[in-house]
Amino acid sequence: MAEAVVQRELWTERDPRVPPHRRIDAGGHPTIAELEDAIRTNQIRSIGLLAVERKGSGDVIGYCGLADSGRGAAGEPELAFELLRRVWCQGYATEASLAVLEWARTSGYERLWATVWDWNTASRRVLAKLGFTETERKEVDPVHGTTLFTTRRL
Ligand SMILES: CC(C)(COP(=O)(O)OP(=O)(O)OC[C@H]1O[C@@H](n2cnc3c(N)ncnc32)[C@H](O)[C@@H]1OP(=O)(O)O)[C@@H](O)C(=O)NCCC(=O)NCCS
């Protein structure tokens, strides 16, 4: 439950181009209590977002995992990650994702997807380092940017 505070901080740090439903609203939602509830009811099986914890200090710096969004293809989960700004550019997203790719492989998945805004250079670089390749598929949103669909065979 303590990780709700980290999750709330991730929400407050999001880029202004991220759509409103993923940003703190005018009423301050989601609150820490609401995020605690979401963690409490979250069931991790072969899918889910895992806390990223640093081995040395044991602090939680964000999440990385698999979402069953169905946006890529049915039965092929989506890789997702988000880290606190103060730890960016130290290779953590790449390291955490490699562990998640291994988890996905041992769970029996054969292909993963990842969607990314065209303007999100850091995330596109992480996905390229992980071996994800861009497909023809794109979703254009005139306000927030274009979503690119990338994929990787396991
Ligand atoms: C995307 C994110 C998780 C990356 O985390 P990270 O731990 O910094 O990633 P890594 O250190 O493993 O790799 C980042 C790479 O992007 C590069 N990079 C970062 N910012 C960049 C920029 N503005 N321009 C060019 N390259 C950039 C880094 O140099 C590094 O590449 P390199 O290893 O070739 O030098 C982090 O930026 C984040 O949380 N962003 C907000 C949430 C988000 O966008 N999630 C993904 C949604 S698809």
The ligand as an ORCA input file, in Angstrom:
! r2SCAN-3c Opt
* xyz 0 1
  C      10.286      6.204    -20.609
  C      11.000      6.076    -19.251
  C      10.360      4.958    -18.433
  C      12.485      5.759    -19.524
  O      13.098      5.412    -18.283
  P      14.709      5.416    -18.117
  O      15.026      4.589    -16.920
  O      15.182      6.808    -18.171
  O      15.166      4.639    -19.454
  P      16.643      4.119    -19.796
  O      17.621      4.859    -18.952
  O      16.604      2.632    -19.715
  O      16.805      4.524    -21.342
  C      16.448      5.853    -21.766
  C      17.058      6.084    -23.141
  O      16.418      7.220    -23.742
  C      17.386      8.212    -24.022
  N      16.739      9.516    -23.845
  C      16.108      9.963    -22.744
  N      15.603     11.191    -22.964
  C      15.909     11.498    -24.233
  C      15.659     12.629    -25.062
  N      14.953     13.669    -24.622
  N      16.146     12.608    -26.342
  C      16.844     11.550    -26.802
  N      17.102     10.443    -26.060
  C      16.638     10.427    -24.803
  C      18.510      7.958    -23.042
  O      19.706      8.532    -23.477
  C      18.534      6.430    -23.059
  O      19.113      5.915    -24.251
  P      20.664      5.404    -24.320
  O      20.759      4.263    -23.354
  O      20.846      5.028    -25.725
  O      21.513      6.572    -23.867
  C      10.884      7.411    -18.451
  O      11.365      8.459    -19.265
  C       9.467      7.720    -18.007
  O       9.014      7.262    -16.956
  N       8.730      8.525    -18.807
  C       7.344      8.893    -18.489
  C       6.401      7.718    -18.626
  C       6.423      7.115    -20.001
  O       6.643      7.807    -20.989
  N       6.194      5.783    -20.052
  C       6.176      5.063    -21.298
  C       4.878      5.208    -21.991
  S       4.938      4.422    -23.596
*
